[in-house]
Amino acid sequence: MRDARSADPTLVLVGGAGAIPLGVDVAVQALAQGRARGLVTHQTNQTATLAATPAVGWLADASWPVDFERPAESAAWARRRAAAGQRFDVVLGVREYAQVATAEVAAAVGAPGNPPEAVRTVRNKDLCRAALGEAGFRQPACRLCHDLAEAAGFLARTTGPWVVKPRDAMGSAGVCRVSAPGELAAAVAALPGPGPFLVEEFVTGIEFSVEGVFLGGEPRVLAVTAKELLDPLFVEAGHVLPAPIPDPARAELAAETSAALKALGLRYGLFHVEAWRTTAGVVLGEVHVRNGGDWIHVLLQHAIPGLELFGLVYDDVLGRRIDESRLVPTRGAAVRFLTAPPGRLVAVRGWDEVAAHPAVLHARCAAEPGMEIGPVRDSQDRLGEIVVGAGTPRQAAAIARELAGAVTFAMA
């Protein structure tokens, strides 16, 4: 490890990694791409998670037990380090719940970053909906509700179907579709915790996500991703990148996303924005100032040969040359997620052959004989993933679907 007090440019990864395979992979790549550019690397995280993610700690020149879920504490830590002579040239966060702390740390040390208030807005779904609506972007009718009666009143004044979701959550946890008022109580009871929740009109259209990076403070779309959901859930069954859609459709999604990011006052780092193409035009969904989850970072880095996603952020901050003409997908990639019916798992068949397929970029199966498998309610209930790369998006999608179908789960 290098001396963390070095005069070399320094990166701090706020919030480090979550203790799940995807989170560790993202943080490892973020730190490795920084080290490859000569950056001294720091990370902050909660004490228990630092201990649970040794692969991330190995790549960090210094690790600090700072709770990113308390942004003011992260900012105070950064100011103390700066007063002691520590420089932080690049501040990045790759976890959803670390984004406010990331913005606060950047502001505290004078490093490039997003305005903390802008990040707070996009981190709260109802505030983001309101801000986008006020700026003239299409948004579904939405209400922040505190109890079942408020939610029922919203349903009475709007047109269904509807979606009930937590105000601040991820991974599709607690998200339910309501087709009739009689289903509302069960949807509210399925929320992951107490407190205000959202009810909004269901958007009928084809759902995508838009992936990109801010370069020179301007949004640069790298790709549009197609997604497939586990019917009738909101949990993703898979993604294909780039989405196999006509160029005008891609351009429409990219333009609407870029305009929205600017309207929200965002200017730094990576972005992942959900959107639908409807008969009325693009309707924007949730806005995230981080890379996309579900292994989208791996899809991007295959589809755009030579891309180092996090390295783009560092090169931009450090004023290093970026050849934007090369930031175009020329190949295809896809991911499929594994699920099994509820019950006791007896055996997994076909996995070894699937994992050894030459198109596989990453594969993981967390299912083991003897496990009790419950119903899929959110993304954490999926049993693994198969990520593949190919020459075109359609080829990648076909291979991923074939491989996922070759894995079978024998249930008791």
Stockholm file with secondary structure:
# STOCKHOLM 1.0

chainA/1-412         MRDARSADPTLVLVGGAGAIPLGVDVAVQALAQGRARGLVTHQTNQTATLAATPAVGWLADASWPVDFERPAESAAWARRRAAAGQRFDVVLGVREYAQVATAEVAAAVGAPGNPPEAVRTVRNKDLCRAALGEAGFRQPACRLCHDLAEAAGFLARTTGPWVVKPRDAMGSAGVCRVSAPGELAAAVAALPGPGPFLVEEFVTGIEFSVEGVFLGGEPRVLAVTAKELLDPLFVEAGHVLPAPIPDPARAELAAETSAALKALGLRYGLFHVEAWRTTAGVVLGEVHVRNGGDWIHVLLQHAIPGLELFGLVYDDVLGRRIDESRLVPTRGAAVRFLTAPPGRLVAVRGWDEVAAHPAVLHARCAAEPGMEIGPVRDSQDRLGEIVVGAGTPRQAAAIARELAGAVTFAMA
#=GR chainA/1-412 SS CCCTTCSSCEEEETTCCCSSHHHHHHHHHHHHHHHTTTCEEEEEECHHHHHHCHHHHHHCSEEEECCTTSHHHHHHHHHHHHHTTCCCSEEECCSGGGHHHHHHHHHHHTCSCCCHHHHHHHHSHHHHHHHHHHTTCCCCCEEEESSHHHHHHHHHHSCSCEEEEESSCCTTTTCEEESSGGGHHHHHHTSSSSSCEEEEECCCSEEEEEEEEEETTEEEEEEEEEEEECTTSSSEEEEEESCCCCHHHHHHHHHHHHHHHHHTTCCSSEEEEEEEEETTEEEEEEEESSCCTTTHHHHHHHHSTTCCHHHHHHHHHTTCCCCGGGCSCCSEEEEEEECCCSEEEEEEESHHHHHTCTTEEEEEECCCTTCEECCCCSGGGSCEEEEEEESSHHHHHHHHHHHHHTCEEEEC
#=GC SS_cons         CCCTTCSSCEEEETTCCCSSHHHHHHHHHHHHHHHTTTCEEEEEECHHHHHHCHHHHHHCSEEEECCTTSHHHHHHHHHHHHHTTCCCSEEECCSGGGHHHHHHHHHHHTCSCCCHHHHHHHHSHHHHHHHHHHTTCCCCCEEEESSHHHHHHHHHHSCSCEEEEESSCCTTTTCEEESSGGGHHHHHHTSSSSSCEEEEECCCSEEEEEEEEEETTEEEEEEEEEEEECTTSSSEEEEEESCCCCHHHHHHHHHHHHHHHHHTTCCSSEEEEEEEEETTEEEEEEEESSCCTTTHHHHHHHHSTTCCHHHHHHHHHTTCCCCGGGCSCCSEEEEEEECCCSEEEEEEESHHHHHTCTTEEEEEECCCTTCEECCCCSGGGSCEEEEEEESSHHHHHHHHHHHHHTCEEEEC
//
